[in-house]
Amino acid sequence: MNYLNDHEIECLIGEIKSGNNDAWERIYHNFENYIHKRCQVKLINFYMSDAERKDLEDDLYMAGWQGFVESLKNYDSEKGKLLTYATRSIDREISKELDLQLNPLGLTERSKPKKSSEPVDNNSPVISRVSIDDEAGISENVLSYALMREKQSDDNKTDIPGNEDIVRMSEITRFLESEKDSKEELEKLLSESGISDLGGYSNERTTLQILEILKQTTDEKHTVKKNELKRLLRLYRIGKYKNNTPIPDDRTFNRVVAEILLELNPGKYTDENDSEYIIKYDGYTEDKLNKKIKPDKSSSQKVESASAPSLNGLHYVHPFEYEETDRLIQLISFSDMLSVDEKKKLIGKIWKLTGKYYTTPYWDGENLKFNPRAVHSRLTGNKTSDRGKLAESLKTLQYAVNNLAQVRFKFNRYNADHELVPTSEYLHELSPYHLVVYHDNYYCIGLKKGDSRVWHYRVDLMTDVEIIRDEEGKIVPVKLTDFEGLPILSAAWDPEKYMSEHLNMAYDEPQDIRIKIKNTDYTIIHDWFADHYEKVDEVTRADDDGNEIHYDIVKVRTSPFMIVHWAMQYGSKVEVMDEEIREKLKTEISKLGELYL
């Protein structure tokens, strides 16, 4: 393909920000291969299989792609070429993602973003905490960060280690997993990396270390065998303390694990106390541990090392299942009762209770990944049976918004049997821009395929929501349109303004409408239009007793179709002054009169 020159790129950026989709696609395809190459450079000397490399490159590409989009939103041609500006953003996001992917035990400190009272835009990139799951991958990655920790400069750069370190880490990994390699060679490698035997640990510290490893690296679907746990304990110590002290022998290790389980779990298994187990293992329902152990001769409170069985399938039971965690974070995210800072604090606390395999599109460990201002009213009151589907749809849509990806779904309606059924077999395709909550319902706002207008869909009526991908499995990027809430624009979008202009989420073109109210009835106006109204005049009228009543004339910009029904709802409180709307009101009132005569 012919790559764009600097002048062509600058011209296209201006067209993109005015909603030109052809310009957007040209820019996207121009930089697609470049972002892939930046990912490949980061992975060139990593020791992993082709399948693992491809999966990791795909994740890094998404991070790099998000970095490119952010640079495009904030690019100023006076500051230099786009490629130079974008590369910094691309590499930064790739390195952050690689940092999180290759740090399963959380052993290193990463530079934190500057504190800000402003919420993160809901189009900012989602960052996954998923790591490589193979044993060699975990070993090498933990060691890589142990070395990286010593190499970090004073300005807290987060670049990955150099190639020489990566090669040495691969060698150390293979030594740690092999029984035939000489101890002398291993010690030489470790000493070259600044890792030495610094002395042993107390049983108490060993207990806490094992517990921390289980918390971070296991869950119901990801368990560890005893030997893997021992290896992770050694890597934990090397990574955190640069301490290569040998792990306790099997008997001592089994005893320590047994005492942890005895302390944290119920004494004897029953169907009723299953939920009380904090660490589970293969055979816990048969009380495998309790049937094997014997008290130590020196103290009945200790376990005799020889009696402690070798346990496998160990996993930590986190306080909340991942589905429950999803719900909690969604509830907090879309609550209209909490400030941005309160949401960040609560979600951060919940996040710390999860293991490394948990991810959410709403939070990356540091920042909210949605726009809190999009929350307009109370939470949806959908039936319990529908909430699971709604939660999954919201999660997929938020991921799509974060990654500027198109989605495909079916749209539905309720029937007389209280069932949600498709309106047709037609599959809708949407470029989603924003998620908002309007009077108890979630809505997804975006550009519908084949239509230049901005649409909004009720999320609880959307099913089978999926990210659209091309034949190679890559996401299909969103289409653009002339819309002030366009995600590629750097200007902030005001969801409250959008919802006030689309009363009851109507589709007709908003227009300025004047409404007369008593100056004591502004609560009605504020409930529906928030701060998006303006007092433009005052009038005084006398009632039947000659008392003066003061009225205000308020201007709002909203749906002319829905304002008719809204005015009928508040007929004794408001009066629409615009003649065109008044005529429509008279017609509707006449129809009601005929209906109820």
C-alpha positions as CSV (number, residue, x, y, z in Angstrom):
1,M,0.0,0.0,0.0
2,N,1.1,3.6,-0.5
3,Y,1.6,5.3,2.9
4,L,0.3,8.8,3.5
5,N,2.7,11.7,3.7
6,D,2.7,14.3,6.5
7,H,0.6,16.8,4.5
8,E,-2.1,14.2,3.6
9,I,-2.2,13.0,7.3
10,E,-2.8,16.6,8.6
11,C,-5.6,17.1,6.0
12,L,-7.2,13.8,6.9
13,I,-7.2,14.6,10.7
14,G,-9.2,17.7,10.1
15,E,-11.7,15.8,8.0
16,I,-11.9,13.0,10.7
17,K,-12.8,15.5,13.4
18,S,-15.7,16.7,11.2
19,G,-17.0,13.2,10.9
20,N,-15.6,12.1,7.6
21,N,-15.5,8.3,7.7
22,D,-13.5,7.8,4.6
23,A,-10.7,9.9,6.1
24,W,-10.9,7.8,9.3
25,E,-10.6,4.5,7.4
26,R,-7.6,5.8,5.4
27,I,-5.8,6.9,8.6
28,Y,-6.7,3.6,10.3
29,H,-5.3,1.4,7.5
30,N,-2.2,3.7,7.1
31,F,-1.1,3.0,10.7
32,E,-2.4,-0.5,11.3
33,N,0.8,-2.3,10.2
34,Y,3.0,0.2,12.0
35,I,1.3,-0.5,15.4
36,H,1.8,-4.2,14.8
37,K,5.5,-3.7,14.2
38,R,5.8,-1.7,17.4
39,C,4.3,-4.7,19.2
40,Q,6.6,-7.2,17.5
41,V,9.7,-5.2,18.5
42,K,8.7,-5.5,22.1
43,L,8.3,-9.2,21.8
44,I,11.3,-10.1,19.6
45,N,13.4,-11.9,22.2
46,F,10.7,-13.3,24.5
47,Y,10.6,-17.0,25.1
48,M,7.1,-18.3,24.3
49,S,5.3,-20.5,21.8
50,D,3.9,-19.1,18.5
51,A,0.3,-19.3,19.7
52,E,1.2,-17.4,22.9
53,R,3.2,-14.8,21.0
54,K,0.2,-14.2,18.7
55,D,-2.3,-13.9,21.6
56,L,0.0,-11.5,23.4
57,E,0.7,-9.5,20.3
58,D,-3.1,-9.1,19.7
59,D,-3.5,-7.7,23.3
60,L,-0.6,-5.4,22.8
61,Y,-2.0,-4.2,19.4
62,M,-5.3,-3.3,21.1
63,A,-3.4,-1.3,23.7
64,G,-1.2,0.4,21.0
65,W,-4.3,1.1,18.9
66,Q,-5.9,2.8,21.9
67,G,-2.7,4.9,22.4
68,F,-2.9,5.9,18.7
69,V,-6.5,7.0,19.1
70,E,-5.7,9.1,22.1
71,S,-2.8,10.8,20.3
72,L,-5.1,11.4,17.3
73,K,-7.7,13.1,19.6
74,N,-5.1,15.4,21.2
75,Y,-2.8,16.0,18.2
76,D,-1.6,19.5,17.4
77,S,0.3,19.8,14.1
78,E,2.3,22.7,15.5
79,K,4.0,20.3,17.9
80,G,5.5,18.1,15.2
81,K,4.6,15.1,13.0
82,L,1.7,12.8,14.0
83,L,4.0,9.7,13.7
84,T,6.4,11.1,16.2
85,Y,3.7,12.2,18.6
86,A,1.7,9.0,18.2
87,T,4.6,6.6,18.6
88,R,5.2,7.9,22.1
89,S,1.6,7.2,23.0
90,I,1.5,3.8,21.2
91,D,4.7,2.6,22.9
92,R,3.6,3.9,26.3
93,E,0.3,1.9,26.1
94,I,2.0,-1.2,24.7
95,S,4.6,-1.1,27.6
96,K,1.8,-0.6,30.2
97,E,-0.1,-3.6,28.8
98,L,3.1,-5.7,28.7
99,D,3.9,-4.6,32.2
100,L,0.5,-5.9,33.4
101,Q,0.5,-9.0,31.3
102,L,4.0,-10.1,32.5
103,N,3.7,-9.3,36.1
104,P,1.3,-12.0,37.6
105,L,2.4,-11.6,41.2
106,G,2.4,-7.8,41.2
107,L,6.0,-7.6,42.4
108,T,6.9,-4.2,40.9
109,E,5.8,-0.7,41.4
110,R,4.6,1.0,38.2
111,S,4.6,4.7,37.7
112,K,1.2,6.1,38.6
113,P,-0.7,8.8,36.6
114,K,-0.9,12.3,37.9
115,K,-3.8,12.8,40.3
116,S,-6.7,14.6,38.8
117,S,-10.2,15.5,39.9
118,E,-11.5,15.1,36.3
119,P,-13.0,11.7,35.3
120,V,-11.2,9.6,32.6
121,D,-13.1,9.8,29.3
122,N,-15.1,6.7,28.6
123,N,-13.2,6.1,25.4
124,S,-9.9,5.7,27.1
125,P,-8.2,2.3,26.7
126,V,-9.2,-0.7,28.8
127,I,-6.2,-2.4,30.3
128,S,-6.3,-6.1,31.0
129,R,-4.6,-7.9,33.9
130,V,-4.5,-11.3,32.1
131,S,-1.1,-12.9,32.0
132,I,0.6,-15.7,30.2
133,D,-0.7,-18.9,31.8
134,D,2.1,-21.4,31.0
135,E,4.5,-22.3,33.7
136,A,7.6,-21.2,31.8
137,G,5.9,-17.9,31.0
138,I,5.1,-17.2,34.6
139,S,8.7,-18.0,35.7
140,E,10.4,-15.8,33.1
141,N,8.0,-13.0,33.6
142,V,8.4,-12.8,37.4
143,L,12.2,-12.9,37.0
144,S,12.0,-10.2,34.2
145,Y,10.4,-7.8,36.6
146,A,12.7,-8.7,39.4
147,L,15.6,-7.5,37.2
148,M,13.6,-4.6,35.8
149,R,12.9,-3.3,39.3
150,E,16.6,-2.7,39.8
151,K,17.0,-1.1,36.4
152,Q,14.2,1.4,36.6
153,S,15.4,4.9,36.4
154,D,14.6,7.7,38.8
155,D,11.9,9.1,36.5
156,N,9.9,5.9,36.9
157,K,10.0,4.8,33.3
158,T,8.0,1.7,32.6
159,D,9.9,0.3,29.6
160,I,10.5,-3.4,29.6
161,P,14.0,-4.8,30.2
162,G,16.7,-5.0,27.5
163,N,17.3,-8.0,25.3
164,E,20.4,-9.2,27.3
165,D,18.3,-9.4,30.5
166,I,15.5,-11.2,28.7
167,V,17.9,-13.9,27.4
168,R,19.4,-14.4,30.9
169,M,16.0,-14.7,32.4
170,S,15.1,-17.4,29.9
171,E,18.1,-19.3,31.0
172,I,17.3,-18.9,34.7
173,T,13.8,-20.1,34.0
174,R,14.9,-23.3,32.4
175,F,17.4,-24.0,35.2
176,L,14.7,-23.5,37.8
177,E,12.5,-26.1,36.1
178,S,15.1,-28.6,35.5
179,E,16.6,-31.2,37.9
180,K,19.6,-32.2,35.7
181,D,21.4,-28.8,35.3
182,S,24.2,-28.1,37.7
183,K,23.7,-26.1,40.8
184,E,26.9,-24.2,40.2
185,E,25.8,-23.0,36.8
186,L,22.4,-21.9,38.2
187,E,24.1,-20.0,41.1
188,K,26.4,-18.3,38.6
189,L,23.4,-17.1,36.5
190,L,21.6,-15.9,39.6
191,S,24.6,-14.0,41.0
192,E,25.1,-12.4,37.6
193,S,21.6,-11.0,38.0
194,G,22.3,-9.8,41.5
195,I,20.3,-12.6,43.1
196,S,21.8,-14.5,46.0
197,D,21.0,-16.6,49.1
198,L,20.2,-14.0,51.8
199,G,19.1,-16.3,54.5
200,G,15.9,-18.1,55.4
201,Y,12.4,-17.0,56.3
202,S,10.4,-17.7,59.4
203,N,7.4,-20.0,59.2
204,E,5.2,-17.1,59.8
205,R,6.5,-15.2,56.8
206,T,6.4,-18.3,54.6
207,T,2.7,-18.7,55.6
208,L,1.9,-15.1,54.6
209,Q,3.8,-15.5,51.3
210,I,2.0,-18.6,50.3
211,L,-1.4,-17.0,51.2
212,E,-0.5,-14.0,49.1
213,I,0.5,-16.1,46.1
214,L,-2.8,-18.1,46.3
215,K,-4.8,-14.8,46.5
216,Q,-3.1,-13.4,43.4
217,T,-2.7,-16.3,41.1
218,T,-5.6,-18.7,41.7
219,D,-9.4,-18.8,41.5
220,E,-12.1,-21.5,40.9
221,K,-10.9,-22.0,37.3
222,H,-7.2,-21.6,37.9
223,T,-5.7,-23.9,40.5
224,V,-2.1,-24.9,41.4
225,K,-0.4,-28.2,42.3
226,K,1.9,-28.4,45.3
227,N,5.0,-28.3,43.2
228,E,3.8,-25.3,41.2
229,L,3.1,-23.5,44.4
230,K,6.6,-24.2,45.7
231,R,8.1,-22.9,42.4
232,L,5.9,-19.8,42.6
233,L,7.0,-19.2,46.2
234,R,10.7,-19.4,45.1
235,L,10.0,-16.9,42.2
236,Y,8.1,-14.7,44.6
237,R,11.1,-14.4,46.9
238,I,13.5,-13.9,44.0
239,G,11.3,-11.3,42.4
240,K,10.4,-9.3,45.6
241,Y,13.6,-9.7,47.7
242,K,16.2,-11.0,45.2
243,N,16.5,-13.8,47.7
244,N,17.3,-17.3,46.3
245,T,17.0,-19.1,49.7
246,P,15.9,-22.8,49.0
247,I,12.2,-23.6,49.6
248,P,11.4,-25.8,52.6
249,D,11.5,-29.5,52.0
250,D,8.3,-31.3,51.1
251,R,7.4,-32.4,54.6
252,T,7.8,-28.9,56.0
253,F,6.1,-27.3,53.1
254,N,3.1,-29.7,53.4
255,R,2.8,-28.9,57.1
256,V,2.8,-25.1,56.5
257,V,0.1,-25.5,53.8
258,A,-1.9,-27.8,56.1
259,E,-1.8,-25.4,59.0
260,I,-3.0,-22.5,56.7
261,L,-6.0,-24.6,55.6
262,L,-6.8,-25.7,59.2
263,E,-6.8,-22.1,60.3
264,L,-8.9,-20.6,57.5
265,N,-11.3,-23.4,56.7
266,P,-14.1,-25.1,58.7
267,G,-13.1,-28.0,60.8
268,K,-15.2,-30.6,58.9
269,Y,-16.9,-30.4,55.5
270,T,-20.7,-30.3,55.2
271,D,-23.0,-29.2,52.4
272,E,-24.0,-26.2,54.6
273,N,-20.5,-24.8,55.2
274,D,-19.1,-25.1,51.6
275,S,-19.3,-21.4,51.2
276,E,-17.2,-20.9,54.4
277,Y,-14.0,-22.3,52.8
278,I,-11.4,-19.7,52.0
279,I,-8.9,-22.1,50.4
280,K,-10.1,-25.2,48.6
281,Y,-8.2,-28.2,47.2
282,D,-8.7,-31.5,45.5
283,G,-10.6,-33.8,48.0
284,Y,-11.7,-31.1,50.4
285,T,-15.3,-32.4,50.3
286,E,-14.0,-35.7,51.5
287,D,-12.0,-34.1,54.3
288,K,-8.8,-35.4,52.8
289,L,-6.6,-33.1,55.0
290,N,-8.4,-33.8,58.3
291,K,-8.3,-37.6,57.8
292,K,-4.5,-37.6,57.2
293,I,-3.0,-35.2,59.8
294,K,-1.8,-36.0,63.3
295,P,-0.9,-33.6,66.1
296,D,2.8,-33.0,66.7
297,K,4.3,-34.7,69.8
298,S,5.6,-31.3,71.1
299,S,2.2,-29.6,70.9
300,S,-1.3,-30.6,70.0
301,Q,-1.7,-27.3,68.2
302,K,1.0,-28.2,65.7
303,V,0.7,-30.7,62.8
304,E,3.2,-33.5,62.6
305,S,5.2,-32.9,59.3
306,A,5.2,-36.5,58.3
307,S,1.4,-36.7,58.5
308,A,0.6,-33.6,56.3
309,P,-0.5,-34.8,52.9
310,S,0.6,-33.4,49.6
311,L,-2.3,-31.4,48.3
312,N,-3.1,-30.3,44.7
313,G,-5.8,-28.3,43.0
314,L,-5.3,-25.5,45.6
315,H,-7.2,-22.2,44.9
316,Y,-8.1,-19.2,47.0
317,V,-11.9,-18.5,47.2
318,H,-12.2,-14.7,46.7
319,P,-14.9,-12.9,48.7
320,F,-16.9,-12.3,45.5
321,E,-17.3,-14.5,42.4
322,Y,-16.3,-12.7,39.3
323,E,-19.9,-12.3,38.1
324,E,-20.7,-10.8,41.5
325,T,-17.7,-8.5,41.2
326,D,-19.0,-7.4,37.8
327,R,-22.4,-6.5,39.2
328,L,-20.9,-4.6,42.1
329,I,-18.7,-2.5,39.9
330,Q,-21.5,-1.9,37.5
331,L,-23.8,-0.8,40.3
332,I,-21.2,1.6,41.6
333,S,-20.3,2.8,38.1
334,F,-23.8,3.7,37.1
335,S,-25.0,4.9,40.5
336,D,-26.3,8.5,40.6
337,M,-25.8,8.6,44.4
338,L,-22.0,8.7,44.4
339,S,-19.4,11.3,43.4
340,V,-16.5,10.4,41.0
341,D,-14.0,10.2,43.9
342,E,-16.4,7.9,45.9
343,K,-16.8,5.6,42.9
344,K,-13.0,5.4,42.4
345,K,-12.5,4.6,46.0
346,L,-15.1,1.9,46.2
347,I,-14.2,0.2,42.9
348,G,-10.5,0.3,43.9
349,K,-11.3,-1.5,47.2
350,I,-13.3,-4.2,45.3
351,W,-10.5,-4.5,42.7
352,K,-8.0,-5.4,45.4
353,L,-10.1,-8.3,46.5
354,T,-9.8,-10.0,43.1
355,G,-7.0,-12.2,41.6
356,K,-4.9,-11.5,38.6
357,Y,-7.4,-13.2,36.2
358,Y,-10.2,-10.7,36.8
359,T,-10.7,-7.9,34.3
360,T,-13.4,-5.3,33.9
361,P,-13.9,-2.6,31.2
362,Y,-14.9,-0.1,33.9
363,W,-11.5,0.1,35.8
364,D,-7.9,-0.5,35.1
365,G,-6.5,-0.5,38.7
366,E,-5.9,3.2,38.7
367,N,-8.7,5.0,36.7
368,L,-12.4,4.8,35.9
369,K,-12.7,3.7,32.3
370,F,-16.2,5.2,31.7
371,N,-17.7,8.7,31.9
372,P,-19.4,9.1,35.3
373,R,-21.4,12.1,33.9
374,A,-23.3,9.7,31.7
375,V,-25.3,8.6,34.7
376,H,-28.5,10.5,34.7
377,S,-31.0,8.7,37.0
378,R,-31.7,5.7,39.1
379,L,-30.6,2.2,38.3
380,T,-32.7,0.0,36.0
381,G,-35.5,-2.0,37.6
382,N,-35.4,-5.0,35.3
383,K,-36.4,-8.4,36.4
384,T,-33.8,-10.6,38.1
385,S,-34.0,-13.1,35.2
386,D,-32.9,-10.4,32.8
387,R,-30.2,-8.8,34.8
388,G,-27.5,-11.3,33.9
389,K,-28.1,-10.7,30.2
390,L,-28.1,-7.0,30.7
391,A,-24.8,-7.1,32.7
392,E,-23.1,-9.1,29.9
393,S,-24.4,-6.7,27.2
394,L,-23.2,-3.7,29.2
395,K,-19.8,-5.2,29.6
396,T,-19.4,-6.0,25.9
397,L,-20.7,-2.6,24.9
398,Q,-18.3,-0.8,27.3
399,Y,-15.4,-2.8,25.9
400,A,-16.5,-1.8,22.4
401,V,-16.7,1.9,23.4
402,N,-13.3,1.7,25.0
403,N,-11.8,0.1,21.9
404,L,-13.7,2.0,19.2
405,A,-15.1,-1.3,17.9
406,Q,-18.4,-2.0,16.1
407,V,-21.0,-4.3,17.6
408,R,-23.7,-6.6,16.2
409,F,-26.9,-7.5,18.1
410,K,-30.6,-8.4,18.0
411,F,-33.2,-5.9,19.1
412,N,-36.3,-7.1,21.0
413,R,-39.6,-6.3,22.6
414,Y,-41.8,-7.8,25.3
415,N,-44.9,-9.8,24.5
416,A,-48.1,-10.7,26.4
417,D,-46.3,-13.6,28.1
418,H,-43.7,-11.3,29.7
419,E,-41.0,-12.7,27.3
420,L,-38.3,-10.8,25.5
421,V,-38.6,-11.7,21.8
422,P,-36.8,-10.4,18.7
423,T,-38.7,-7.7,16.7
424,S,-37.2,-9.5,13.6
425,E,-34.3,-11.7,12.7
426,Y,-32.4,-8.7,11.4
427,L,-29.0,-8.2,13.0
428,H,-28.3,-4.6,13.8
429,E,-24.8,-3.2,13.4
430,L,-23.8,-0.2,15.4
431,S,-20.7,2.0,16.0
432,P,-21.2,2.6,19.7
433,Y,-20.1,6.0,21.1
434,H,-21.4,6.2,24.6
435,L,-23.4,4.5,27.3
436,V,-25.9,6.5,29.3
437,V,-28.6,5.9,32.0
438,Y,-31.9,7.7,31.4
439,H,-34.8,7.3,33.9
440,D,-34.1,3.7,34.9
441,N,-32.9,2.5,31.5
442,Y,-29.5,2.1,29.9
443,Y,-29.0,3.4,26.4
444,C,-26.2,2.9,23.9
445,I,-25.6,5.9,21.6
446,G,-23.9,5.4,18.2
447,L,-24.1,5.3,14.5
448,K,-26.2,2.7,12.8
449,K,-24.9,0.9,9.7
450,G,-26.2,2.5,6.6
451,D,-27.7,5.6,8.4
452,S,-25.9,8.9,8.9
453,R,-28.1,9.8,11.9
454,V,-27.1,9.1,15.5
455,W,-29.2,6.4,17.1
456,H,-29.7,5.2,20.7
457,Y,-30.9,1.7,21.7
458,R,-32.2,0.5,25.1
459,V,-29.6,-1.9,26.2
460,D,-32.0,-4.2,28.1
461,L,-33.8,-4.8,24.8
462,M,-30.5,-5.8,23.0
463,T,-29.4,-9.4,23.0
464,D,-26.6,-11.5,21.5
465,V,-24.4,-8.5,21.6
466,E,-20.9,-9.2,20.1
467,I,-17.9,-7.4,18.8
468,I,-17.7,-7.4,15.0
469,R,-14.4,-8.8,13.7
470,D,-13.0,-9.3,10.2
471,E,-11.8,-12.5,8.7
472,E,-8.5,-12.3,10.5
473,G,-10.2,-11.9,13.8
474,K,-9.4,-8.1,14.1
475,I,-12.0,-5.7,15.4
476,V,-13.8,-3.7,12.9
477,P,-13.4,0.0,13.9
478,V,-16.4,2.3,14.4
479,K,-17.8,4.5,11.7
480,L,-17.8,8.3,12.1
481,T,-20.5,10.9,11.7
482,D,-21.0,14.6,12.2
483,F,-21.9,14.3,15.9
484,E,-20.5,16.5,18.8
485,G,-20.1,13.4,20.9
486,L,-17.8,11.7,18.4
487,P,-15.3,9.6,20.4
488,I,-12.4,10.7,18.2
489,L,-12.9,14.3,19.2
490,S,-10.8,15.7,22.1
491,A,-13.7,18.0,23.2
492,A,-15.7,16.7,26.1
493,W,-19.2,15.5,25.4
494,D,-22.1,16.4,27.7
495,P,-24.4,13.3,28.1
496,E,-26.9,15.3,30.2
497,K,-27.3,17.8,27.5
498,Y,-27.9,15.1,24.9
499,M,-30.6,13.4,27.1
500,S,-32.4,16.7,27.9
501,E,-32.5,17.4,24.1
502,H,-33.9,14.0,23.4
503,L,-36.8,13.9,25.9
504,N,-37.7,10.3,26.7
505,M,-35.0,9.4,24.2
506,A,-37.0,10.6,21.2
507,Y,-35.4,10.7,17.7
508,D,-36.8,13.9,16.2
509,E,-34.6,17.0,15.8
510,P,-34.5,19.1,19.1
511,Q,-35.7,22.7,18.9
512,D,-36.1,25.6,21.4
513,I,-39.4,25.6,23.2
514,R,-40.8,28.1,25.7
515,I,-42.6,26.9,28.8
516,K,-44.6,28.9,31.4
517,I,-44.4,27.8,35.0
518,K,-44.9,29.2,38.4
519,N,-41.6,30.4,39.9
520,T,-42.1,27.8,42.6
521,D,-42.3,24.8,40.2
522,Y,-38.7,24.7,38.9
523,T,-38.2,21.3,40.4
524,I,-40.2,19.8,37.5
525,I,-38.1,21.5,34.9
526,H,-34.9,20.5,36.7
527,D,-36.0,16.8,37.0
528,W,-36.3,16.5,33.3
529,F,-33.8,19.0,31.8
530,A,-31.2,19.2,34.6
531,D,-29.3,22.5,34.2
532,H,-30.2,22.8,30.5
533,Y,-32.9,25.4,30.8
534,E,-32.9,29.2,30.8
535,K,-35.3,31.7,32.2
536,V,-36.1,34.3,29.5
537,D,-39.1,36.3,30.8
538,E,-41.5,36.9,33.6
539,V,-45.3,37.5,33.6
540,T,-47.8,38.3,36.2
541,R,-51.4,37.2,36.1
542,A,-54.4,37.8,38.5
543,D,-56.4,34.8,39.7
544,D,-60.3,34.9,40.1
545,D,-59.9,36.6,43.5
546,G,-57.7,39.3,42.1
547,N,-54.5,37.9,43.6
548,E,-51.3,38.3,41.6
549,I,-49.5,35.1,40.5
550,H,-46.0,35.2,39.2
551,Y,-44.9,33.1,36.3
552,D,-41.6,32.6,34.6
553,I,-41.0,31.8,30.9
554,V,-38.3,29.1,30.6
555,K,-36.6,28.1,27.4
556,V,-35.5,24.5,26.9
557,R,-34.1,22.7,23.8
558,T,-35.7,19.3,23.4
559,S,-37.9,17.0,21.3
560,P,-41.0,18.8,19.9
561,F,-42.8,15.4,19.6
562,M,-42.2,14.3,23.2
563,I,-42.8,17.7,24.7
564,V,-46.5,17.3,23.8
565,H,-46.9,14.2,25.9
566,W,-44.7,15.7,28.6
567,A,-46.9,18.8,28.8
568,M,-50.0,16.6,29.1
569,Q,-48.4,14.7,31.9
570,Y,-47.9,18.0,33.8
571,G,-51.0,19.7,32.5
572,S,-51.8,21.6,35.7
573,K,-48.3,22.8,36.2
574,V,-46.9,23.8,32.8
575,E,-48.1,25.7,29.7
576,V,-46.2,25.5,26.4
577,M,-46.1,28.9,24.7
578,D,-45.0,28.0,21.2
579,E,-48.0,28.1,18.9
580,E,-47.0,25.0,16.8
581,I,-46.7,22.9,19.9
582,R,-50.0,24.3,21.3
583,E,-51.8,23.2,18.2
584,K,-50.5,19.7,18.5
585,L,-51.5,19.7,22.2
586,K,-55.1,20.7,21.2
587,T,-55.3,17.8,18.7
588,E,-54.1,15.3,21.3
589,I,-56.4,16.6,24.0
590,S,-59.3,16.4,21.5
591,K,-58.5,12.8,20.7
592,L,-58.4,12.0,24.4
593,G,-61.8,13.7,24.8
594,E,-63.3,11.5,22.1
595,L,-61.7,8.4,23.6
596,Y,-63.1,8.9,27.1
597,L,-66.5,10.4,26.3
